[in-house]
Amino acid sequence: MNLITPPSLQKGDTIAIIAPAGILKNRKHIIDKAKKLAESWGLKVVYGKHMFNQSHHFAGTDEQRCQDFQDALDNSNIKAIWSARGGYGSVRILDKLDFSKFIENPKWVIGYSDITAFHNHIHNLGVETIHGIMGTSLQDKPEVIAKSIASLKKTLFGKSLSYNISASKYNQLGSFKGGLVGGNIAILASMLGSDSQISTENKVLFIEEIGEYKYSIDRMLQSLKRAGYFTKVSGVIVGDMTKVKKNSTPWGSSIEQLILDLIPKEIPVIFNFPAGHEPDNRALIMGRMVEVNSIGKIVTVKFK
């Protein structure tokens, strides 16, 4: 099934920066940097009305965050919705949102981490999204995030997207292709059994994670395995596994081996793709057909 590709951005288009999840305490100056970046591309930027509100853990109440997202979905002048940050909270507003106008008038939804909830849900509505940097990513040094920024700009403005990365010794070799699905492991696991659960059949599954113990990563991946995520998948792209916590009782294997132990030997797997919770976080087009070749020393990842 081919998903709908939202229109590419043109100079003069307006995008909205909103905060659907975590609080943006003392971060307005960073979001202002993101605004300036988008303006340097010739875009106009509006902020979500409640973006800098504070409601304990969240950037405003569920109702306020929902309203900002709904306003951006419904406004035909807004051509992309860029998440200010992730954290936690997207799932709390998912079922309050009405996507009917969005389906009539699709636009890019951009983010990673907690924004995986939207990637999955919107995938099931038949529209592509962008797994890429968020507003708060602009806190990192310009030279470190230069490739991340360039890949996001390319994707938004409709340029072709492909990557060459060094092969990992852990890769399960092979060439594979399929529509790209996935995102943050914890969010993927939390979507199981809901309308936002994705099918991985004949798809390419991307996964990444931050700040978890190995046993916790294993538990979540076992849940995905039991739900059939690794049986009919074309291949798996593993992004950054960042800040894996050390348990008092050692797990006994590398994070790579932990992942390989869950996936059938005949399914190709590539590691070390630069996407996730590191500053080098390249854009991925979720829902788009991607071709991966991991036979040689250089792995190629090409979006069709």
Residue, then its C-alpha position, 0 to 999 in steps of 0.5 A: m500500500n502506497l501512503i499519501t505523501p504530504p506536499s513538499l514545502q515551498k518558500g513562503d509556506t507556514i509551519a507550526i511548532i507545537a509541544p504535544a508532550g513534555i514541558l519546555k521549561n527554560r527552553k524558549h531561547i532554543i525553540d526560538k533558534a529552531k524558528k530562526l532556522a526554519e525562517s532561514w529556509g524561507l518559511k514562516v513559523v507560528y507557535g502553538k498558543h499553549m506551547f510554553n504552558q506548564s502543567h506539572h510534567f507536561a507543556g500545558t494540560d492535555e486539553q491545551r496540548c490537544q487544542d494546539f495540535q488540533d488547530a495545526l491539523d485543521n488550519s489549511n495554511i499550515k503545511a507542517i507540524w514540527s514538534a518542539r520536543g518529545g518526553y512523554g505525553s503524546v499518547r494522552i491526546l491521541d484519541k482526543l484528536d480529529f484527523s478528518k481535516f488532516i486526511e483531506n489536507p495532509k501535511w508533514v508531522i515531524g519529530y521522534s521519541d515520544i512522537t512515535a505515537f503520532h507516526n504509528h497512528i498517522h501511518n494507519l491513516g495512510v499518510e507519511t510522516i518524518h522521523g527527525i530532529m525537533g525544536t530542542s535539538l537546536q541546543d546541540k552544537p551546529e557542527v554536530i547537528a549539521k547533517s541532521i538539519a540538512s536531511l530534514k530540510k531535504t525531506l521537507f522540500g521534496k529532495s531525494l533521500s539516501y544514506n551510506i553508513s559503515a557496516s557493523k560486525y553485528n549486521q545480519l546481511g542481506s538486501f531488503k525493502g518495504g515501507l518504513v515503520g517503527g520508532n521508539i521501542a517503548i512507544l511501539a510496545s505501548m501501542l500494542g493492542s490499540d488502533s495505533q498498533i502497526s503491522t510490520e508485514n513486508k515492512v522495514l522496521f526501525i527501532e531506537e531507545i534511550g535510558e533503559y536497562k537491557y532487561s527492560i529493552d528485552r522485555m519490550l522487544q519480547s512483547l513486540k516479538r509475541a505480537g508478530y513484529f519480527t516474523k514477516v518483517s522484510g528487515v530491521i534498521v537499528g538506530d541509536m541505543t543511547k544511555v543504556k543503564k547498567n543493572s547490578t546484575p549484568w545482562g551478559s551480552s551486548i545490546e546488539q546480541l540482545i536484539l539479534d537473539l529476538i530476530p530470526k536468522e533469515i531476517p536482515v538486520i543493520f545496526n548503527f543507523p544515525a537516528g534516535h537520541e544522539p545529536d546525529n539524528r538523520a531524517l527518515i520518511m515513515g511509511r515511504m518505501v525504502e531499499v537497504n543493501s547491507i552486503g558490503k562494508i558500506v550499507t546503503v539506505k535509499f528512499k524511493 
